[in-house]
Amino acid sequence: MNIYRGKLDADTIKRGFFSGLEVTWQLARIVVPIYFIVTFLKYTPLMNFITSIFSPLMGIFGLPGKAAIALVLGNLVNLYAAIGAMVSLSLTPKEITILGIMLSFCHSLPVETALAKKIGLSPLNVILVRASLAIASGILFNLILK
């Protein structure tokens, strides 16, 4: 049994460094492409189209229509995809906070719903509870963070 006694040896530092590089690489493979894709979209008519369609719905949460991109990516892909989109969208601190809270309740739905099903939970109930919490928290924090 290896008990930490306050000393860091070279092997521990080396393993930590390479583990950190591996995690950074894994995250960058998701965040960087999403960032560039969403940044590119900002300069196309497609972004205006997405914004105009989702503005009424996203307005309930105090979010611009373009924030729907981050919400969809966070729910269908993962939180890191949502972060890549959020960074490129130039959102305000309030908008980032609301999106972050909503995504904390409802993210990675396909993967996490499949996992919930494996342990015997109803997939429909899991999605309904998580989506309801995200919606309720978005509305509530839009009112609180005026």
Phi, psi and chi 1 to 4 in degrees:
 res  aa     phi    psi   chi1   chi2   chi3   chi4
   1 MET       -  128.6 -175.9  161.3   96.2      -
   2 ASN   -98.8  111.7 -172.0    1.0      -      -
   3 ILE  -103.7  128.5  -63.0  175.6      -      -
   4 TYR   -67.2  124.8  177.6   71.0      -      -
   5 ARG  -117.7   22.8  -61.4 -170.4 -164.2  -76.9
   6 GLY    88.3    3.1      -      -      -      -
   7 LYS  -110.0  137.8  -64.7 -169.9  -60.0 -174.0
   8 LEU  -109.8  120.2  -70.1  176.8      -      -
   9 ASP   -93.9  169.5   60.7    0.2      -      -
  10 ALA   -61.3  -36.5      -      -      -      -
  11 ASP   -65.8  -40.3 -175.5   53.8      -      -
  12 THR   -64.7  -44.1  -58.0      -      -      -
  13 ILE   -63.4  -42.9  -67.1  170.5      -      -
  14 LYS   -62.6  -46.6 -179.3  179.7  168.3 -175.8
  15 ARG   -63.5  -41.6  -78.9 -175.6  -66.3  131.0
  16 GLY   -63.5  -41.6      -      -      -      -
  17 PHE   -62.4  -48.9  176.1   76.7      -      -
  18 PHE   -70.9  -32.7  -74.3  111.1      -      -
  19 SER   -65.3  -41.1  -68.8      -      -      -
  20 GLY   -62.9  -41.5      -      -      -      -
  21 LEU   -62.9  -41.4  -78.1  179.9      -      -
  22 GLU   -63.0  -44.4  178.0   63.9   25.7      -
  23 VAL   -65.1  -42.7  169.6      -      -      -
  24 THR   -59.6  -43.6  -59.2      -      -      -
  25 TRP   -63.1  -44.9  171.6 -116.1      -      -
  26 GLN   -61.0  -42.7  -70.9  172.8    0.6      -
  27 LEU   -70.2  -41.1  -65.5  178.4      -      -
  28 ALA   -63.2  -32.3      -      -      -      -
  29 ARG   -64.6  -22.5  -72.3 -178.3    5.3 -145.1
  30 ILE   -97.6  -52.5  -62.6  167.0      -      -
  31 VAL   -66.3  -45.9  173.3      -      -      -
  32 VAL   -64.6  -49.5  172.5      -      -      -
  33 PRO   -61.3  -40.5  -21.8   30.8      -      -
  34 ILE   -62.3  -42.8  -65.2  -68.7      -      -
  35 TYR   -56.3  -48.5  174.4   85.7      -      -
  36 PHE   -68.8  -38.4  -77.5  112.6      -      -
  37 ILE   -64.2  -46.3  -69.8  167.1      -      -
  38 VAL   -68.8  -38.5  174.2      -      -      -
  39 THR   -61.0  -42.5  -61.2      -      -      -
  40 PHE   -61.1  -43.9  175.2   75.8      -      -
  41 LEU   -58.9  -32.2  -79.3  176.4      -      -
  42 LYS   -60.2  -24.5  -73.4 -172.9  -17.1 -172.9
  43 TYR  -102.4   17.9  -62.5  101.2      -      -
  44 THR  -123.7  161.1   67.7      -      -      -
  45 PRO   -65.0  -19.1  -18.8   27.0      -      -
  46 LEU   -61.7  -37.2 -172.9   56.6      -      -
  47 MET   -64.6  -42.6 -178.8   60.6   90.1      -
  48 ASN   -63.7  -36.3  -69.8  -28.0      -      -
  49 PHE   -64.5  -48.7  178.3   71.5      -      -
  50 ILE   -60.7  -44.9  -68.7  168.1      -      -
  51 THR   -61.1  -45.1  -60.4      -      -      -
  52 SER   -67.4  -35.4   65.2      -      -      -
  53 ILE   -69.6  -43.8  -73.6  176.9      -      -
  54 PHE   -93.9   -7.1  -71.6  102.8      -      -
  55 SER   -55.8  -46.6  -76.4      -      -      -
  56 PRO   -61.0  -44.4  -22.1   31.8      -      -
  57 LEU   -67.4  -46.9  176.6   64.3      -      -
  58 MET   -69.3  -23.9  -61.1  -54.7  -76.5      -
  59 GLY   -61.3  -28.1      -      -      -      -
  60 ILE   -59.2  -32.1  -65.5  168.0      -      -
  61 PHE   -96.9    2.9  -49.7  115.2      -      -
  62 GLY    75.0   25.2      -      -      -      -
  63 LEU  -113.8  149.6  -60.4  171.7      -      -
  64 PRO   -73.2  160.5   27.3  -33.2      -      -
  65 GLY   -57.8  -32.8      -      -      -      -
  66 LYS   -66.1  -19.8   63.1 -173.5  177.4 -178.9
  67 ALA   -67.2  -16.9      -      -      -      -
  68 ALA   -60.1  -30.9      -      -      -      -
  69 ILE   -60.9  -47.6  -67.1  171.1      -      -
  70 ALA   -65.5  -39.4      -      -      -      -
  71 LEU   -65.4  -43.4 -155.2   52.1      -      -
  72 VAL   -66.6  -45.5  168.3      -      -      -
  73 LEU   -62.1  -40.7  -74.2  170.0      -      -
  74 GLY   -64.7  -36.0      -      -      -      -
  75 ASN   -79.2  -37.0  -80.6  -72.0      -      -
  76 LEU   -94.0  -29.2  -64.4 -179.6      -      -
  77 VAL  -105.7  -86.6 -178.3      -      -      -
  78 ASN  -168.8  177.2   59.7   32.8      -      -
  79 LEU   -63.2  -33.0  -72.7  173.2      -      -
  80 TYR   -68.8  -34.0  -57.9  109.8      -      -
  81 ALA   -65.2  -40.9      -      -      -      -
  82 ALA   -63.4  -40.2      -      -      -      -
  83 ILE   -63.3  -43.7  -69.5  168.2      -      -
  84 GLY   -58.6  -40.9      -      -      -      -
  85 ALA   -69.2  -43.7      -      -      -      -
  86 MET   -60.4  -40.5  -71.4  166.1   65.0      -
  87 VAL   -64.2  -40.7  169.8      -      -      -
  88 SER   -78.6  -13.5   66.3      -      -      -
  89 LEU   -87.2   -6.6  -69.3  174.0      -      -
  90 SER    54.4   57.1  -54.3      -      -      -
  91 LEU   -86.1  158.6  -59.4  170.1      -      -
  92 THR   -77.9  163.1   66.6      -      -      -
  93 PRO   -56.7  -38.7  -28.1   35.7      -      -
  94 LYS   -61.8  -46.1  175.5 -172.9  174.4 -176.0
  95 GLU   -64.3  -41.1  -66.5  164.6  -12.3      -
  96 ILE   -63.9  -41.3  -69.2  169.1      -      -
  97 THR   -62.7  -47.4  -58.3      -      -      -
  98 ILE   -62.7  -46.0  -68.0  170.3      -      -
  99 LEU   -60.8  -43.1  -95.3  175.5      -      -
 100 GLY   -61.2  -42.2      -      -      -      -
 101 ILE   -66.6  -44.8  -68.8  166.7      -      -
 102 MET   -61.5  -43.2  -69.5  176.9   72.8      -
 103 LEU   -71.0  -22.9  -73.9  166.4      -      -
 104 SER   -66.8  -30.2   71.9      -      -      -
 105 PHE   -85.7  -34.4  -73.4  113.3      -      -
 106 CYS  -136.0   96.3 -167.9      -      -      -
 107 HIS  -147.6  158.9   61.1  -86.4      -      -
 108 SER    45.9   48.5  -55.5      -      -      -
 109 LEU   -57.7  -45.1  -79.9  177.5      -      -
 110 PRO   -59.6  -46.6  -24.1   33.3      -      -
 111 VAL   -69.8  -48.8  172.0      -      -      -
 112 GLU   -71.8  -29.2  -66.6 -164.7    7.3      -
 113 THR   -70.6  -39.0  -57.9      -      -      -
 114 ALA   -62.1  -40.6      -      -      -      -
 115 LEU   -65.1  -41.9  -69.8  172.3      -      -
 116 ALA   -63.0  -38.4      -      -      -      -
 117 LYS   -63.7  -38.3 -176.0  178.3  178.1 -178.2
 118 LYS   -63.7  -28.3  -80.0 -171.9  174.5 -171.4
 119 ILE   -94.4    7.0   62.8  168.9      -      -
 120 GLY    99.3    7.7      -      -      -      -
 121 LEU   -86.8  153.9  -61.3  174.3      -      -
 122 SER   -73.3  120.6  163.2      -      -      -
 123 PRO   -57.6  -40.8  -22.7   31.4      -      -
 124 LEU   -62.7  -44.6 -178.7   59.5      -      -
 125 ASN   -64.0  -39.7  -73.9  -15.6      -      -
 126 VAL   -61.0  -47.1  169.6      -      -      -
 127 ILE   -65.5  -44.0  -69.5  170.9      -      -
 128 LEU   -62.4  -44.5  -73.6  174.9      -      -
 129 VAL   -65.4  -47.1  167.1      -      -      -
 130 ARG   -65.9  -42.8  -66.6  178.7   72.3 -159.3
 131 ALA   -66.7  -40.2      -      -      -      -
 132 SER   -62.5  -43.2  -62.8      -      -      -
 133 LEU   -63.5  -39.8  -74.0  169.5      -      -
 134 ALA   -64.4  -45.3      -      -      -      -
 135 ILE   -64.0  -49.2  -69.0  166.3      -      -
 136 ALA   -61.1  -43.0      -      -      -      -
 137 SER   -68.0  -35.8   67.4      -      -      -
 138 GLY   -63.0  -45.0      -      -      -      -
 139 ILE   -65.2  -47.4  -67.1  168.3      -      -
 140 LEU   -60.8  -47.7  179.4   65.3      -      -
 141 PHE   -73.0  -24.0  -82.0   89.8      -      -
 142 ASN   -64.4  -38.2  179.4   37.3      -      -
 143 LEU   -73.6  -38.7  -63.1  172.5      -      -
 144 ILE   -72.3  -39.6  -67.8  172.3      -      -
 145 LEU   -90.7   33.5  -61.7  175.3      -      -
 146 LYS   -54.3      -  -72.6  -78.0  178.7  179.0
